[in-house]
Amino acid sequence: RSADRRELFKRLAIPFETLIADINEEQFKKKIEDPIKLVMKLAELKARKAIKILRRKNTKDDTIVIAADTIVQLQEEIIGKAKNKEQAFITIKKLNNKTHNLITGIAITRLNNSKLIVDYDKTLVSFLPLSEEEIHNYLAHDEAEGRAGAYSINDKASMFIEKIEGSPSNVAGLPIPKIFKILKNEFDMNLLEI
């Protein structure tokens, strides 16, 4: 469902179809405290649900399924998606002038294959200092809601993301180099040949 993830695939000229495989994330967020285990579990559950949906639709057996879930972690706090501008303001204010972890869990499979690879990627993201007025100005652009950490590297937030350590595509929603390696090594699929 992520606009940033769709944009990544479009830019890389990888044919894809978006499938909404909603799961009840809240029950797992209460049970699983470790952010890496959490995103991996959520990605796995989304992939399993997508598989069921696709099989009911009689989708081609060689279809690849890639499911993902992203969270932001600041020290020990897990920060999810902002549901409104108030939450987005609080989130950006917390991340302001600090470095946080952006963690994406991925689950990859092929419909005709029982193999399900679940992994994660972690990227350190540092924000410049922002005044409250600058945060309000940023939020006026309506890009924060529904995004982990209330920002997107592809939009206005790129102006105050000072430094990234790790995969830039992970910050945009998917760790493309990791996905490339998994598809190549585990499913004999080279994205450069598409």
N, C-alpha and C positions, 0 to 999 in steps of 0.2 A: 504494500500500500504506500510505502514511502516514496515521495516525489524525488528525493535525492538518489535513492537506489535506482529508480527507473531512469533517471538522467545518466547515471553511471553506465548502465547497459546501453543506452542510446548512443552515448559518446563513443563507446568502444565498439559499436556496430555489432552487438551480440543480440541475436533475435531472442525475444522473451515474451512471456505473457504473465501478467500479474494475477495472482489468485489470493483472495482474502481467506485466510485460514485462522480466524479469530479463536483464541483460547482464553480461559479465565486466568489471566496473569496474576491477579491479586492474591489468589490462594497460594501461589508458589512464592511470591515476594515475601509473604509472612513466614513461610516454612524454611526457605533457603537464604541464609544470611550471606554466604560467600558470593560476591558479585559474579565471579567467573563461572561457578557452578550454576548460578541462576540463569545467566544468559544462554549457557549451553543447553540447559534443560528446556527453556522456553523455545529456543530454536528447534530443538529436537521435537517437541510437542507440535509445533507449527508444521514441521516437515511431515510428521506422521498424519496430521489432519489433512494436509494438502494431498498426500498420497491417497487417502480414502476418497476425497472429493474427485480427484483425477481418475481413479479407477471406476467410480460410478459414472463418469462422463465418457468412459471408453476411450480415454486418451492413449495415444501411441505409446507402446511399451518402452521405447528408448528415450522417453522424455526425462530430462534432468530436472530435479527439484532442488532448489536452493532456498532455505528458510533462514531468517536472521532475526536477532533481537539485540538492541543496543541500549546500554545504560551509561550513565555518567557516575563516577565515584569521586567524591571529594573527601579526602581522609577516610573515615570509616562510614560516611553517609552515602547511601545509594540515592541518586537523583533520577527520577523518571521523566516522563514527558509532562510538560506544562499543559494544563487543561484550559487555562485562561491567562489573561494579561497579568493579573495579580500574582499568580504562581510563577509566571515567567519572570516578572520583576524580582521576586524573592530569589529565584534560581540564579539569574544573571548577577545579582548583587552578591550572592554567596561565591560564585565563581570568579568574580571581579578581582583582578590583580593576583590570581593564584594559578597554580598548576593542578590539573585534575586528570584522572584516567577516563578515557572513553573506551569502553569494552563492548565488543560485538561478538555474540555467539553465532555460529553458523552450523547448519546441518545440511548435508548434501547427499543425495541418493539418485538412483535412476529407477523408474517404475518397474522395470523388469529385473531388478537386482535387489537382493535382500540386504545388501551392504548399505549401512547408513553411517556416514562419517560426521562426527560432531567435534567441533573445534572452536577456538576463539582467537581473537586478536586484541591487543591492548595498545593504545596510543596515548602518550602524554600530550596534553594540550594546555598551553599557557595563555592566559588572557592579559591584555594590557589593563592598567587602571582606568576605570570609567567613573564619571560623576553620575549622580542619580539622574540629572537632566539628560545625560548622554544615554543612559539606560532607557529612559522614557522615550527618547527620540528613536532609538533602535526598535523598541517595541511598537512604535507607531507604524512600522512597515509590515506588520502582521506575518512575520515569518517564524516566530518563536513557538507558537502553540502547536502541540502535537509532535514536537521534536525532542529527543533526548537532550537534556541540558538546556533546552529552550534556544538552541541556535543551529545554524547550518553554515558550514564553511563555504558553501556555494553562494551565499547571499551576503547581506550587509555585515554579518558577524565576522566575515573575513577581515574586516578593517581592524578588529580588536583581538584577533587571534595572533598573538605575537610569535609563538613558536610551537612546532609540532615535533615530537620525537616518536617515530614509528610510521605506520602506513597512512599517507594522506587520504587514500581512498576509504580507509576505515572511518576516518572522521566524516567522510561524506556518506557513510552508511554501510559499506561493504568492504572487507579486506580483500580487494581484487587479487593481489599477488598470492595470498593464501588459497583463495578459491581456484586460481589458475593451477597451482601446484597440486591441489587435491584432485581436481578434474583430470589432470594429466597423469598423475601417478596412480590414482585409485580407480578411475573410470575410463582410462585410455582415450581421453578427449582433450585435444589441444585447442584452446580458444584462439590461438593465432592462425589456425587453419580454417576458421569459420568465415 
